[in-house]
Amino acid sequence: MSDNDIFARLAAIVRRTFRLADEAAISPEMSSLDIDGWDSLSHSILIMEVEEEFEVSLALDRVYELSDIGELASLIRSTLEAKSQNSQSSQI
């Protein structure tokens, strides 16, 4: 999965979670300060939605260190890569 695919899916999750318009621009630099209603509860909901969409389990220590959406996308990518490597290793 490409970085663009990950970010597009993540942007759709952000729009849905925070009830933003479909055409609302989402950028990697956006953070909780830029989106109305992004608090600790909605952050947890966002993470659960991401985990469900991408079928991953994100490391909690990393989740609470994130400063923007771009870092979340990077965490998703690295988690997917690790999952793929673990899957390939178990098939050998």
ChimeraX attribute file (.defattr): number of C-alpha atoms within 10 A of each C-alpha:
attribute: neighborCount
match mode: 1-to-1
recipient: residues
	/A:1	8
	/A:2	8
	/A:3	11
	/A:4	10
	/A:5	10
	/A:6	16
	/A:7	21
	/A:8	14
	/A:9	14
	/A:10	23
	/A:11	20
	/A:12	16
	/A:13	18
	/A:14	22
	/A:15	17
	/A:16	14
	/A:17	17
	/A:18	16
	/A:19	12
	/A:20	16
	/A:21	10
	/A:22	10
	/A:23	8
	/A:24	12
	/A:25	10
	/A:26	20
	/A:27	12
	/A:28	14
	/A:29	11
	/A:30	15
	/A:31	16
	/A:32	15
	/A:33	11
	/A:34	11
	/A:35	14
	/A:36	10
	/A:37	14
	/A:38	18
	/A:39	12
	/A:40	11
	/A:41	9
	/A:42	14
	/A:43	18
	/A:44	14
	/A:45	15
	/A:46	19
	/A:47	19
	/A:48	14
	/A:49	17
	/A:50	21
	/A:51	14
	/A:52	11
	/A:53	12
	/A:54	15
	/A:55	11
	/A:56	14
	/A:57	15
	/A:58	18
	/A:59	10
	/A:60	9
	/A:61	8
	/A:62	11
	/A:63	15
	/A:64	11
	/A:65	10
	/A:66	15
	/A:67	14
	/A:68	16
	/A:69	20
	/A:70	18
	/A:71	18
	/A:72	21
	/A:73	22
	/A:74	16
	/A:75	17
	/A:76	22
	/A:77	18
	/A:78	13
	/A:79	17
	/A:80	19
	/A:81	13
	/A:82	12
	/A:83	15
	/A:84	11
	/A:85	11
	/A:86	11
	/A:87	11
	/A:88	10
	/A:89	9
	/A:90	7
	/A:91	6
	/A:92	5
